[in-house]
Amino acid sequence: MKVGFIGAGKVGTTLGKYFSTRGIEVTGYFSRSIQSAKEAASFTGSRASGNADALMELSDVLFLTVPDGEIQKVYSRLDKEKMKGKILCHSSGSLSAGETFPGIEEQGAYGYSVHPLSAVSDRFTAYREMQDIFFTIEGSEARLDEMRKWLKSIGLHAAVIDGSKKTLYHAAAVIASNHVVALFAEAQEMLASCGLDEGTAKDAMASLFLGNARHIAEVGPTAALTGPIERGDSGTAAKHLAAIESEDDRELYRLISMRLLKIAKAKHPERDYSPIEKIIKRGIPT
Ligand SMILES: NC(=O)c1ccc[n+]([C@@H]2O[C@H](COP(=O)([O-])OP(=O)(O)OC[C@H]3O[C@@H](n4cnc5c(N)ncnc54)[C@H](OP(=O)(O)O)[C@@H]3O)[C@@H](O)[C@H]2O)c1
């Protein structure tokens, strides 16, 4: 398969470089600025193109690695005659192929979202981590399995998801990445109230945070769970709630503790968690 890119930014350059290291022919880059296209082309041993339709003609697969708001606009401007038989992909986590490539199958073409579950922050180094990253794919049924197998054949982990659930899928990715940032910041602020400066608080939590993240990723949340909620230590939970000053922060503690209780109950069905559940739900001090 020959692969071309419209959008020579972080994801386009990274995927192109990864594909080229796997023996896939990269046909080239078209981008808003010719400078970006030239940089990506030089990095991937391909060509910068001044014409998106010409690049599509040269390619079997065309990635539209432009910002989410541009994907459908770029698609709508492509020559539908030249699109026949082509595979178009985008890499948005929040948009489905159906939303971005309306009517693509009527053009005799195929559309997919191919999303790397990862933050790609550097155009020129991120390709080295691609094989550790999980991709999800959804789109035109006719060649979906072929696309998944193609990604697998070049060393990428790829799973098919339901396109109608793309927003829910993206919300899950946000919880696993961005929401963790909020929890880290919350703990950091609490440590500041205990007398640690911001930098010390960050350093103090580093090994706890990283060790926990690694353990969860290795064995899953149920086996990795520890702490007062799992132990059913209602006295400690009550003291925590009494020590946390703002109602919003207590609410956050309660909601997350309720989710932890669900895991604890599944892990230890023989245990009675009703006393701690009562404390968490109502914040009643013992
Ligand atoms: N970065 C991430 O962490 C990440 C992770 C997963 C998925 N994604 C998805 O990957 C896609 C690309 O994101 P990115 O982070 O690579 O963005 P980016 O670094 O900002 O790159 C976007 C590129 O698209 C080009 N572009 C913008 N509008 C265009 C247009 N109308 N026609 C042609 N080229 C245009 C830009 O042009 P110039 O440089 O030429 O000005 C830029 O090179 C998005 O759908 C995003 O949701 C990103």
The ligand as a Gaussian input file, in Angstrom:
#p B3LYP/6-31G(d) Opt

LIG

0 1
 N       -1.085000      15.285000      18.635000
 C       -1.711000      14.339000      19.296000
 O       -1.362000      14.038000      20.431000
 C       -2.807000      13.549000      18.657000
 C       -3.104000      12.282000      19.197000
 C       -4.106000      11.519000      18.598000
 C       -4.810000      12.016000      17.516000
 N       -4.519000      13.267000      17.024000
 C       -5.286000      13.730000      15.844000
 O       -4.410000      13.852000      14.729000
 C       -4.878000      14.885000      13.877000
 C       -3.748000      15.866000      13.617000
 O       -3.324000      16.403000      14.847000
 P       -1.829000      16.960000      15.060000
 O       -1.605000      16.973000      16.529000
 O       -0.906000      16.251000      14.171000
 O       -2.030000      18.471000      14.591000
 P       -0.908000      19.504000      14.110000
 O        0.420000      19.126000      14.636000
 O       -1.452000      20.840000      14.399000
 O       -0.871000      19.273000      12.530000
 C       -1.921000      19.598000      11.691000
 C       -1.335000      19.833000      10.317000
 O       -2.413000      20.045000       9.406000
 C       -2.063000      21.121000       8.539000
 N       -3.308000      21.750000       8.116000
 C       -4.179000      22.494000       8.840000
 N       -5.245000      22.821000       8.098000
 C       -5.023000      22.296000       6.879000
 C       -5.759000      22.310000       5.675000
 N       -6.944000      22.902000       5.584000
 N       -5.238000      21.689000       4.585000
 C       -4.036000      21.056000       4.647000
 N       -3.286000      21.029000       5.773000
 C       -3.783000      21.642000       6.868000
 C       -1.197000      22.042000       9.382000
 O       -0.541000      22.808000       8.469000
 P        0.826000      23.600000       8.371000
 O        1.815000      23.036000       9.337000
 O        1.195000      23.325000       6.964000
 O        0.488000      25.016000       8.675000
 C       -0.426000      21.059000      10.247000
 O        0.773000      20.664000       9.652000
 C       -6.093000      15.500000      14.544000
 O       -7.244000      14.889000      14.008000
 C       -5.924000      15.108000      15.998000
 O       -7.146000      15.003000      16.703000
 C       -3.529000      14.039000      17.575000

